[in-house]
Amino acid sequence: MNPRITTIVAGLIIFALGVLGLVYPERVLGLLGLAYANPSHMAAALGEIRATYGGLFVVMGVYTLLAATDPALHRARLLFVGLLWLGACAGRLFGVYVDGNPGLPGWGAVAFELVVGGALVAVAQSAPAVTAAPTLERAVREAEARYEPPPPVAPPA
């Protein structure tokens, strides 16, 4: 798939997940299988969902969408976001090792994080290296190295 399209799709998914976390924190809480201990903790729990699954994901999605303008130029940005997703996947797999089988939703999350992170890392790694823009000093040195004085002209008689 085209690196730009892959990056746009990943960015839109991440951004949409963030908007859901901001606007519908109770639904996200339920989707994750979490609950608050008592009503006095509700605001804190919803605030945590809005921050972690809302704000962070919105910024990560925007960051990814901005990188889609030129994936080769923004390869470090894409690598960073991809590694964040792979880190989440590794954390879940560590949980499987320590806590046991997470069930179908847990394995689905592992697969989702692996696909999104893997796609972004693959795009970042397949993008060609970006050469540094020439500086004024380097351009002057190169021009001086190529300079040839004009041939001598005989004085008028």
N, C-alpha and C positions, 0 to 999 in steps of 0.2 A: 504494500500500500504506500502511497505517496507520503513522505515525512510530514508535509504540511497538513494533509488531511488527518493523519494519525494524531498529530498534535492538537488540531482543532477539536477532534472528537473527544480526546482525553480531557482537554481543557473544559469543554462544555459539560461533560459528565461531572467533573470535579466541581465546577461552578454550580451546577444544578443541585448537587448534593449539599453544598454549602448553603444555598438559598433555602432548601428544605430544612436544614438544621436551624437556620435563623427564624424562619416563619412558622414552622410546625415542630417545635422542640418536643412536645408531648408525644407526637406520632413517632418521631425518631427514637425517643426513649423507649417506647413500646416495641418498635421494630428491632431494637437492639436487645430486647428482652430484659430491660432494666426497669427499676422502679425506685421511688424515693421512700425512705424508711417511714416517715410520717409527714403530715401536711405542713409542719413547720419547716421541713427541708425542701419543700417543693420549689421555692424560688431559687435556692442554691442549685438544685439539680437541673432545673431548666436553664439557669444561667450557664452552667457547665456545658450543657448540650449546645446552647447558642454560641458559646466561645469556641469549643473544640470542633464540633461538627458543623458549625455555622461560619463564624468569622474566619477561622483558619482555612477552611475549605474554599470559601469565597476568594480569599487572597491567593491561595494556591491555584485555583482555577483561572483567575485573571492573569497571574504570573505565567501560567502555561499558555493561555491564549495569546499573550503578548509575544511569547517565544515562537508562536506559529507564524509570525510575520516573516521570519527568516530562521528556520531551524538550524542552519549551519552556523549562523552568527551567534545564536543563543544556545549552543550545545551544552555549555556548563549549566545553564538554568534548567534545561530539560533533564540533564543528568541528576541534578539536585532533587528535582521533584520526583523523578523516577525512583531514586534511591530512598526517598521518604516512604513511598508506597511499598518498596521491597522491604524496608525496615519494619513497616506495620505487618507485612506478611511474615517476616521472620519472628516477630513478637508473638503472632498467633500460633506459629508452629512450635515455638518454645512452650506456649501454653498447652498445646496438645501433648507435648512430651511430659510436662509437669502435672497437668490436670486431667488429661485423658481426652477422649473423643468429644469434640464440641458439637457433634450432630451435623445435619445437613446445612443449617444456616452458617455455622462456623466454617465448614469446608467451602461453602459458597463464597464467604468473605475471603478466605485464603486464595481461592482461584481468582476472584475479582482483583484483589490487590496484586497478585502475581502478574496478571494480564496487563493491568494499567501500568504498573511499575516497569515491567519487562518491555512493554511497547515504548515507553518514554526513554528508557535506557538504550534500547535498540536504535531509536531515532537519533539520540545524542551520539552514539558511537558510530553510526553510519554517516553522519554529517561530515563533510570534508573539513579539514583544519582551516581555521581562519588565519590569514597572514596579517601581521601587524601593519597598520596604516603607516606610510612613510612620514617621518618627522621632517620639519623644515631643515634642521641641521643635516640630516642624512641626505635630503634632496640636494642641498647646496654642495655637500662633499662629492656626491655622484656627478653633479654638473661640472664641478671643478676638475674632476678626474677625466671627464670626457672632453674638456676644452682644448681646442687646438688654436693657437694664435694664427691670424691671417698671414699669408705669404708676404714677404717684404716687397715693397713697391719702389721702383727706381725713382730718384728725385727728378722733377721736371728740368729739362735742359734749357 
